[in-house]
Amino acid sequence: MRVEIRSFREEDLEGILRIERLSFRDPWPRTFFSYISRKAPDLFLVAEEEGAVLGYVIGEVREVMLSGLPHRLKMGHIVNIAVAPERRRSGIGSMLMLEVERRFRERKATRSTLEVRESNSAARSFYKNLGYEETGRVRAYYLDEDAIIMTKNLA
């Protein structure tokens, strides 16, 4: 059995929604995933094994602007990542992250950022092991707590 990382397909949606509901207190609705699949289809990745969806990551590339002027600095942003509970700690999350970061680099992004719940020590440790550093905080990012901003240099 071999895990494949590939772009999202419409038939993946039920598996993604299952993982989303099992992974987050406030799961995103079906409409969000449909929207994001049209917005950045090549940065919505799925981990699959024998037809089963095991995890997903959603990324986007943003162009940094100051005073409304583009500065040609591009940053990747991890919008969301989740792995099926029964397959966590098996390397699937790392595979997803490394592939989306590779795609960020293809688009000339020099950094990758993400937000993570302050209380989610397992996720914070996971990101640190991938080279992310804690660089800030967003107060009340979630309904019930702050988010920690983590950043990785992709250059």
ROZA-188120 format. One record per residue: residue in three letters; chain; y, z, x of N, C-alpha, C in turn. Coordinates in nm, 2 decimals. Atoms other than C-alpha are relative to their C-alpha. Last residue first. Example, Ala and Ser with C-alpha at 12.3 -4.5 7.8 and 13.67 -1.06 7.14 Angstrom:
ROZA-188120
REC   residuo   cadena   n.north     n.up   n.east   ca.north    ca.up   ca.east   c.north     c.up   c.east
REC       ser        A     -0.11     0.00    -0.09      -0.11     0.71      1.37      0.11     0.08    -0.08
REC       ala        A     -0.12     0.00     0.09      -0.45     0.78      1.23      0.12     0.00     0.09
This chain:
ROZA-188120
REC   residuo   cadena   n.north     n.up   n.east   ca.north    ca.up   ca.east   c.north     c.up   c.east
REC       ala        A     -0.03     0.09    -0.11       3.01     0.01      1.43     -0.09     0.01     0.12
REC       leu        A      0.10     0.10     0.00       2.85     0.19      1.13      0.02    -0.10     0.12
REC       asn        A     -0.05     0.12    -0.07       3.03     0.52      1.17     -0.11    -0.11     0.01
REC       lys        A      0.07     0.05    -0.11       2.90     0.76      0.91      0.07    -0.12     0.06
REC       thr        A     -0.04     0.13    -0.06       3.09     0.97      0.66     -0.09    -0.03     0.12
REC       met        A      0.07     0.02    -0.13       3.01     1.26      0.43      0.03    -0.14     0.04
REC       ile        A      0.00     0.14    -0.05       3.24     1.39      0.16     -0.07    -0.01     0.13
REC       ile        A     -0.02     0.02    -0.14       3.13     1.72      0.01      0.00    -0.15     0.03
REC       ala        A      0.08     0.09    -0.08       3.16     1.75     -0.36      0.04     0.00     0.14
REC       asp        A     -0.06     0.09    -0.09       3.29     2.04     -0.56     -0.10    -0.09     0.06
REC       glu        A     -0.01    -0.04    -0.14       3.13     2.21     -0.86      0.07    -0.11     0.08
REC       asp        A      0.02    -0.14    -0.03       3.07     2.23     -1.23      0.01     0.03     0.14
REC       leu        A     -0.05    -0.08     0.10       3.20     1.90     -1.38     -0.01     0.15     0.04
REC       tyr        A      0.10    -0.01     0.11       3.14     1.72     -1.06      0.06     0.10    -0.10
REC       tyr        A      0.05     0.13     0.01       3.43     1.62     -0.83     -0.10    -0.01    -0.12
REC       ala        A      0.04     0.03     0.14       3.59     1.96     -0.91     -0.05    -0.15    -0.02
REC       arg        A      0.00    -0.11     0.09       3.76     1.97     -0.56     -0.04    -0.05    -0.14
REC       val        A     -0.07     0.04     0.12       3.67     1.68     -0.34     -0.01     0.11    -0.10
REC       arg        A      0.04    -0.06     0.13       3.58     1.79      0.01      0.08    -0.05    -0.11
REC       gly        A     -0.09    -0.05     0.09       3.60     1.65      0.36     -0.06     0.06    -0.13
REC       thr        A     -0.13     0.03    -0.04       3.44     1.50      0.67      0.11     0.05    -0.10
REC       glu        A     -0.08    -0.05     0.11       3.08     1.62      0.66      0.15    -0.01     0.05
REC       glu        A     -0.07    -0.12    -0.03       2.90     1.40      0.91      0.09     0.04    -0.12
REC       tyr        A     -0.13    -0.03     0.07       2.65     1.13      0.85      0.05     0.14     0.04
REC       gly        A     -0.12     0.02    -0.08       2.40     1.03      1.12      0.13     0.02    -0.08
REC       leu        A     -0.03     0.14     0.00       2.08     0.98      0.91      0.13    -0.03     0.08
REC       asn        A      0.10     0.06    -0.08       1.97     1.34      0.98      0.01    -0.15     0.02
REC       lys        A     -0.02    -0.03    -0.14       2.30     1.45      0.85     -0.10    -0.06     0.09
REC       tyr        A     -0.10     0.09    -0.05       2.23     1.26      0.53      0.04     0.03     0.14
REC       phe        A      0.05     0.14     0.00       1.90     1.43      0.47      0.10    -0.09     0.06
REC       ser        A      0.09     0.01    -0.12       2.05     1.77      0.55     -0.05    -0.14     0.02
REC       arg        A     -0.09    -0.01    -0.11       2.32     1.72      0.29     -0.07    -0.01     0.13
REC       ala        A     -0.06     0.13    -0.01       2.06     1.61      0.04      0.09     0.00     0.12
REC       ala        A      0.10     0.10    -0.05       1.85     1.92      0.10      0.06    -0.14     0.02
REC       ser        A      0.02    -0.02    -0.15       2.16     2.15      0.09     -0.11    -0.10     0.05
REC       asn        A      0.12     0.07    -0.02       2.26     2.03     -0.26     -0.03    -0.01     0.15
REC       ser        A      0.12    -0.09     0.00       2.51     2.31     -0.34     -0.13    -0.07     0.04
REC       glu        A     -0.01    -0.10    -0.10       2.82     2.11     -0.23     -0.13     0.09     0.01
REC       arg        A     -0.03    -0.13     0.05       2.71     1.82     -0.44      0.00     0.10     0.11
REC       val        A      0.12    -0.07     0.03       2.72     1.50     -0.24      0.04     0.14    -0.05
REC       glu        A     -0.03    -0.13     0.04       2.99     1.23     -0.19     -0.14     0.07    -0.05
REC       leu        A      0.07    -0.04     0.13       2.93     0.92      0.01      0.05     0.14    -0.03
REC       thr        A     -0.04    -0.13     0.06       3.09     0.72      0.29     -0.09     0.03    -0.12
REC       ser        A      0.07    -0.02     0.13       2.98     0.43      0.52      0.04     0.15    -0.04
REC       arg        A      0.03    -0.14     0.03       3.20     0.31      0.81     -0.08     0.00    -0.14
REC       thr        A      0.01    -0.08    -0.13       3.27    -0.02      0.99     -0.04     0.14    -0.03
REC       ala        A     -0.04    -0.14     0.03       3.20    -0.26      0.69     -0.02     0.08     0.13
REC       lys        A     -0.10    -0.04    -0.10       3.18    -0.62      0.82      0.05     0.14    -0.03
REC       arg        A     -0.12     0.02     0.06       2.98    -0.75      0.52      0.12     0.05     0.08
REC       glu        A     -0.01     0.15     0.02       2.67    -0.78      0.73      0.13    -0.04    -0.07
REC       arg        A     -0.04     0.06    -0.12       2.74    -0.42      0.83      0.01    -0.15    -0.01
REC       phe        A     -0.14    -0.04    -0.02       2.72    -0.30      0.47      0.05    -0.07     0.13
REC       arg        A     -0.07     0.09     0.08       2.39    -0.49      0.43      0.15     0.03     0.01
REC       arg        A      0.01     0.13    -0.06       2.25    -0.30      0.72      0.08    -0.10    -0.08
REC       glu        A     -0.09     0.00    -0.12       2.38     0.02      0.57      0.00    -0.13     0.07
REC       val        A     -0.13     0.02     0.06       2.20    -0.07      0.24      0.11     0.01     0.11
REC       glu        A     -0.02     0.13     0.05       1.88    -0.12      0.43      0.14    -0.02    -0.06
REC       leu        A     -0.01     0.09    -0.11       1.90     0.20      0.63      0.03    -0.15    -0.04
REC       met        A     -0.13    -0.02    -0.07       1.98     0.40      0.32      0.01    -0.10     0.11
REC       leu        A     -0.10     0.05     0.09       1.68     0.26      0.12      0.14     0.01     0.07
REC       met        A      0.01     0.15     0.00       1.44     0.31      0.41      0.11    -0.06    -0.09
REC       ser        A     -0.06     0.05    -0.13       1.57     0.67      0.46     -0.01    -0.16     0.00
REC       gly        A     -0.15    -0.01     0.00       1.52     0.74      0.09      0.06    -0.05     0.13
REC       ile        A     -0.05     0.10     0.09       1.16     0.60      0.10      0.16     0.01     0.00
REC       gly        A     -0.07     0.10    -0.08       1.06     0.81      0.41      0.07    -0.11    -0.09
REC       ser        A      0.09     0.09    -0.05       0.80     1.02      0.23      0.06    -0.12     0.08
REC       arg        A      0.04    -0.04    -0.13       1.01     1.33      0.17     -0.12    -0.09     0.06
REC       arg        A     -0.11    -0.05    -0.09       1.04     1.24     -0.20     -0.07     0.05     0.13
REC       arg        A      0.00     0.08    -0.12       0.76     1.04     -0.36      0.11     0.04     0.10
REC       glu        A      0.13     0.00    -0.06       0.66     1.27     -0.65     -0.01    -0.07     0.13
REC       pro        A      0.03    -0.14    -0.05       1.03     1.34     -0.73     -0.14     0.00     0.07
REC       ala        A      0.09    -0.06     0.10       1.10     0.96     -0.77     -0.04     0.14     0.06
REC       val        A      0.14     0.03    -0.02       1.38     0.88     -0.52     -0.08     0.08    -0.10
REC       ala        A      0.10    -0.09     0.05       1.75     0.87     -0.59     -0.14    -0.05     0.03
REC       ile        A      0.14     0.02    -0.05       2.06     0.72     -0.45     -0.09     0.10    -0.06
REC       asn        A      0.11    -0.08     0.05       2.41     0.67     -0.59     -0.13    -0.03     0.07
REC       val        A     -0.04    -0.04     0.13       2.75     0.52     -0.51     -0.10     0.10    -0.06
REC       ile        A      0.12    -0.03     0.07       2.70     0.50     -0.14      0.04     0.05    -0.13
REC       his        A      0.01    -0.12     0.07       3.02     0.35     -0.01     -0.13     0.01    -0.08
REC       gly        A      0.11     0.00     0.09       3.06     0.09      0.26      0.01     0.13    -0.07
REC       met        A      0.09    -0.12     0.00       3.40     0.07      0.42     -0.11    -0.02    -0.11
REC       lys        A      0.10    -0.01     0.11       3.60    -0.24      0.51     -0.09     0.12     0.02
REC       leu        A      0.10    -0.11    -0.03       3.91    -0.24      0.72     -0.09     0.01    -0.12
REC       arg        A      0.12     0.05    -0.05       4.09    -0.57      0.68     -0.10     0.10     0.05
REC       his        A      0.00    -0.02    -0.14       4.42    -0.39      0.64     -0.13    -0.05     0.07
REC       pro        A      0.14     0.00    -0.06       4.49    -0.50      0.28      0.01     0.01     0.16
REC       leu        A      0.03     0.11    -0.09       4.84    -0.41      0.17     -0.13     0.01     0.06
REC       gly        A      0.03     0.12     0.07       4.90    -0.19     -0.14     -0.03    -0.12     0.09
REC       ser        A     -0.12     0.05     0.07       5.07     0.08      0.05     -0.02    -0.13    -0.07
REC       leu        A     -0.10    -0.10    -0.02       4.76     0.12      0.27      0.13    -0.06    -0.06
REC       met        A     -0.14     0.05     0.01       4.45    -0.07      0.17      0.10     0.12     0.02
REC       val        A     -0.10    -0.11    -0.01       4.09    -0.01      0.27      0.14    -0.06     0.00
REC       glu        A     -0.10     0.04    -0.10       3.86    -0.29      0.15      0.11     0.11     0.00
REC       arg        A     -0.14    -0.01     0.04       3.57    -0.14     -0.04      0.08    -0.04     0.12
REC       val        A     -0.09     0.01    -0.12       3.20    -0.23      0.00      0.14    -0.01    -0.06
REC       glu        A     -0.11     0.09     0.02       2.96    -0.11     -0.27      0.08     0.00     0.13
REC       gly        A     -0.12     0.00    -0.09       2.63     0.06     -0.27      0.11    -0.09    -0.04
REC       ile        A     -0.11     0.09     0.05       2.36     0.16     -0.52      0.11     0.01     0.10
REC       val        A     -0.13    -0.03    -0.06       2.03     0.30     -0.39      0.10    -0.10    -0.05
REC       tyr        A     -0.11     0.11     0.00       1.70     0.30     -0.57      0.12     0.06     0.07
REC       gly        A     -0.13    -0.05    -0.03       1.36     0.48     -0.58      0.10    -0.11     0.00
REC       leu        A      0.01    -0.13    -0.07       0.99     0.45     -0.64      0.14     0.07     0.03
REC       val        A     -0.13    -0.04    -0.06       0.99     0.16     -0.89     -0.01     0.14     0.05
REC       ala        A     -0.06    -0.13     0.05       0.62     0.07     -0.95      0.13     0.02     0.08
REC       gly        A     -0.07     0.02     0.12       0.51    -0.30     -0.91      0.07     0.13    -0.06
REC       glu        A      0.10     0.05     0.10       0.26    -0.23     -0.63      0.06     0.00    -0.15
REC       glu        A      0.13     0.00    -0.05       0.52    -0.03     -0.44     -0.09    -0.04    -0.11
REC       glu        A      0.11     0.04     0.09       0.89    -0.08     -0.50     -0.13     0.01     0.08
REC       ala        A      0.12    -0.01    -0.08       1.21     0.06     -0.34     -0.12    -0.01    -0.10
REC       val        A      0.11    -0.07     0.06       1.51    -0.08     -0.52     -0.12     0.01     0.10
REC       leu        A      0.14     0.02    -0.06       1.84    -0.20     -0.40     -0.10     0.10    -0.06
REC       phe        A      0.07    -0.09     0.09       2.18    -0.24     -0.57     -0.15    -0.03     0.04
REC       leu        A     -0.01    -0.14    -0.05       2.39    -0.38     -0.29     -0.06     0.10    -0.09
REC       asp        A      0.06     0.00    -0.13       2.30    -0.75     -0.35      0.01     0.14     0.07
REC       pro        A      0.14     0.01     0.01       2.38    -0.72     -0.72     -0.08     0.01     0.13
REC       ala        A      0.04     0.02    -0.14       2.73    -0.59     -0.67     -0.15    -0.01     0.01
REC       lys        A     -0.11    -0.01    -0.09       2.92    -0.61     -1.00     -0.04    -0.02     0.15
REC       arg        A     -0.08     0.12     0.00       2.64    -0.75     -1.21      0.12     0.01     0.10
REC       ser        A      0.09     0.11    -0.04       2.38    -0.49     -1.13      0.08    -0.13     0.00
REC       ile        A      0.01     0.01    -0.14       2.66    -0.23     -1.15     -0.09    -0.11     0.05
REC       tyr        A     -0.13     0.04    -0.06       2.73    -0.31     -1.51     -0.01    -0.01     0.15
REC       ser        A     -0.02     0.14     0.04       2.36    -0.29     -1.62      0.13    -0.05     0.06
REC       phe        A      0.09     0.07    -0.09       2.32     0.04     -1.43      0.01    -0.15    -0.03
REC       phe        A     -0.06     0.00    -0.14       2.63     0.18     -1.60     -0.09    -0.08     0.09
REC       thr        A     -0.11     0.10    -0.01       2.51     0.06     -1.95      0.06     0.00     0.15
REC       arg        A      0.06     0.14    -0.03       2.17     0.24     -1.90      0.12    -0.10     0.02
REC       pro        A      0.06     0.07     0.11       2.36     0.58     -1.89     -0.05    -0.14     0.05
REC       trp        A     -0.08     0.11     0.04       2.41     0.79     -1.58     -0.07    -0.08    -0.11
REC       pro        A      0.04     0.14    -0.03       2.22     1.11     -1.56      0.09    -0.10    -0.05
REC       asp        A     -0.08     0.09     0.09       2.41     1.44     -1.58     -0.04    -0.14     0.03
REC       arg        A     -0.04    -0.08     0.11       2.18     1.70     -1.43      0.07    -0.08    -0.11
REC       phe        A     -0.13    -0.05     0.01       2.03     1.45     -1.19      0.02     0.07    -0.13
REC       ser        A     -0.07    -0.04    -0.13       1.69     1.36     -1.04      0.14     0.06    -0.02
REC       leu        A      0.07    -0.11    -0.07       1.44     1.34     -1.33      0.08     0.05     0.12
REC       arg        A      0.01    -0.12     0.09       1.68     1.15     -1.56     -0.07     0.11     0.07
REC       glu        A     -0.13    -0.05     0.02       1.77     0.90     -1.28      0.00     0.13    -0.08
REC       ile        A     -0.04    -0.07    -0.12       1.41     0.85     -1.18      0.13     0.07    -0.02
REC       arg        A      0.09    -0.12    -0.01       1.32     0.76     -1.54      0.04     0.08     0.12
REC       leu        A     -0.05    -0.10     0.09       1.63     0.54     -1.57     -0.09     0.12     0.00
REC       ile        A     -0.12    -0.06    -0.06       1.53     0.35     -1.25      0.05     0.11    -0.10
REC       gly        A      0.04    -0.09    -0.11       1.18     0.29     -1.38      0.12     0.07     0.06
REC       glu        A      0.07    -0.12     0.06       1.32     0.16     -1.71     -0.05     0.09     0.11
REC       leu        A     -0.09    -0.09     0.06       1.57    -0.07     -1.53     -0.07     0.13    -0.06
REC       asp        A      0.01    -0.13    -0.07       1.33    -0.24     -1.29      0.07     0.11    -0.08
REC       glu        A      0.13    -0.07     0.04       1.27    -0.53     -1.53     -0.01     0.13     0.07
REC       glu        A     -0.02    -0.06     0.13       1.64    -0.64     -1.48     -0.13     0.08    -0.04
REC       arg        A      0.03     0.10     0.11       1.58    -0.70     -1.11      0.01     0.08    -0.13
REC       phe        A      0.03    -0.04     0.14       1.74    -0.49     -0.83     -0.03    -0.12    -0.08
REC       ser        A     -0.11     0.00     0.09       1.74    -0.63     -0.47     -0.05     0.03    -0.14
REC       arg        A     -0.05     0.13     0.05       1.45    -0.55     -0.24      0.12     0.02    -0.10
REC       ile        A     -0.14    -0.02     0.04       1.30    -0.27     -0.04      0.05    -0.14    -0.03
REC       glu        A     -0.09     0.11    -0.02       0.92    -0.30     -0.03      0.14     0.04    -0.05
REC       val        A     -0.12    -0.01     0.07       0.68    -0.01      0.01      0.09    -0.11     0.04
REC       arg        A     -0.12     0.01    -0.08       0.34    -0.10      0.13      0.12     0.00    -0.08
REC       met        A     -0.12     0.00     0.08       0.00     0.00      0.00      0.12     0.00     0.09
